[in-house]
Amino acid sequence: MEHQDFLQLINTRQSCRDFNDKPIEKSVVKQIAENAMLAPSACNSQPWRLYCVTDEKKVTEVAKSVQGKVQNKFLDKAKAFICVADKVATLKPEAMQKFDRNHFVQYDVGQLIAYVTLGAESMGVKSCVIGWVTADTMKDILGLSDDERCNIVIALGYSDAPIRKKIRKDPSAVIVEI
Ligand SMILES: Cc1cc2nc3c(=O)[nH]c(=O)nc-3n(C[C@H](O)[C@H](O)[C@H](O)COP(=O)(O)O)c2cc1C
């Protein structure tokens, strides 16, 4: 991959809040999830399960559950969700001596989410990471086992919305050269 291709990918990936009516194939959602499994995780613990929700009724159920009075109303038009459940990580014994077994889980899930959103974008699928999630509600909807907790979902679909200019802090406020 050329650097230019990477730049294009990270600049066109944006939170989509304007899904159109085009349905998304089950197989496309599964492919996005499978690709994301290549994300790195501490000790390669892969402390996650990815629930690919494409059934129309379930998609509506997930969408409703992550909406507030005004929050995330655009999800009525989401066509699918990848719901990420995190699990207790099994780290290498040396790491377990130094760190709590959950020390890295949120970093791991963050990596996974980035792979989902960027991977989706590379396939022309638009996404929005949704953190407005109640784990207990998601447990019921997805039928999670007791060792799984879903605190984050990713909405998927297609969109005709133009690419926005990225709004980010000035690099001088973020990047420190030593
Ligand atoms: C952990 C996390 C939770 C987020 N939760 C929501 C959410 O509930 N609703 C929403 O519309 N956007 C949500 N976003 C998207 C952010 O608002 C968005 O990434 C940020 O404003 C930067 O814009 P961009 O993604 O278009 O570059 C979330 C993003 C992350 C990483």
The ligand as an SDF file (V2000), in Angstrom:
LIG
                    3D

 31 33  0  0  0  0  0  0  0  0999 V2000
  -15.5310    5.4470   21.8280 C   0  0  0  0  0  0  0  0  0  0  0  0
  -16.3430    6.3140   20.8980 C   0  0  0  0  0  0  0  0  0  0  0  0
  -17.6870    6.5280   21.1610 C   0  0  0  0  0  0  0  0  0  0  0  0
  -18.4530    7.3000   20.2730 C   0  0  0  0  0  0  0  0  0  0  0  0
  -19.8060    7.4130   20.5110 N   0  0  0  0  0  0  0  0  0  0  0  0
  -20.5750    8.0860   19.6060 C   0  0  0  0  0  0  0  0  0  0  0  0
  -21.9850    8.1230   19.7500 C   0  0  0  0  0  0  0  0  0  0  0  0
  -22.5810    7.5360   20.6610 O   0  0  0  0  0  0  0  0  0  0  0  0
  -22.6940    8.8140   18.8030 N   0  0  0  0  0  0  0  0  0  0  0  0
  -22.0990    9.4420   17.7570 C   0  0  0  0  0  0  0  0  0  0  0  0
  -22.8060   10.0380   16.9370 O   0  0  0  0  0  0  0  0  0  0  0  0
  -20.7590    9.4030   17.5890 N   0  0  0  0  0  0  0  0  0  0  0  0
  -19.9760    8.7490   18.4770 C   0  0  0  0  0  0  0  0  0  0  0  0
  -18.6130    8.6550   18.2820 N   0  0  0  0  0  0  0  0  0  0  0  0
  -17.9950    9.3100   17.1100 C   0  0  0  0  0  0  0  0  0  0  0  0
  -17.2000   10.5650   17.4870 C   0  0  0  0  0  0  0  0  0  0  0  0
  -18.0770   11.6010   17.8300 O   0  0  0  0  0  0  0  0  0  0  0  0
  -16.3120   10.9560   16.2860 C   0  0  0  0  0  0  0  0  0  0  0  0
  -15.3900    9.9040   16.0400 O   0  0  0  0  0  0  0  0  0  0  0  0
  -15.5100   12.2340   16.4980 C   0  0  0  0  0  0  0  0  0  0  0  0
  -16.3830   13.3250   16.6630 O   0  0  0  0  0  0  0  0  0  0  0  0
  -14.5590   12.5200   15.3170 C   0  0  0  0  0  0  0  0  0  0  0  0
  -15.2680   12.6200   14.1070 O   0  0  0  0  0  0  0  0  0  0  0  0
  -14.9920   11.6440   12.8670 P   0  0  0  0  0  0  0  0  0  0  0  0
  -15.1520   10.2380   13.3800 O   0  0  0  0  0  0  0  0  0  0  0  0
  -16.0360   11.9850   11.8620 O   0  0  0  0  0  0  0  0  0  0  0  0
  -13.6020   11.8750   12.3760 O   0  0  0  0  0  0  0  0  0  0  0  0
  -17.8410    7.9020   19.1350 C   0  0  0  0  0  0  0  0  0  0  0  0
  -16.4900    7.6630   18.8790 C   0  0  0  0  0  0  0  0  0  0  0  0
  -15.7420    6.8630   19.7270 C   0  0  0  0  0  0  0  0  0  0  0  0
  -14.3080    6.5720   19.3820 C   0  0  0  0  0  0  0  0  0  0  0  0
  1  2  1  0
  2  3  1  0
  2 30  2  0
  3  4  2  0
  4  5  1  0
  4 28  1  0
  5  6  2  0
  6  7  1  0
  6 13  1  0
  7  8  2  0
  7  9  1  0
  9 10  1  0
 10 11  2  0
 10 12  1  0
 12 13  2  0
 13 14  1  0
 14 15  1  0
 14 28  1  0
 15 16  1  0
 16 17  1  0
 16 18  1  0
 18 19  1  0
 18 20  1  0
 20 21  1  0
 20 22  1  0
 22 23  1  0
 23 24  1  0
 24 25  2  0
 24 26  1  0
 24 27  1  0
 28 29  2  0
 29 30  1  0
 30 31  1  0
M  END
$$$$
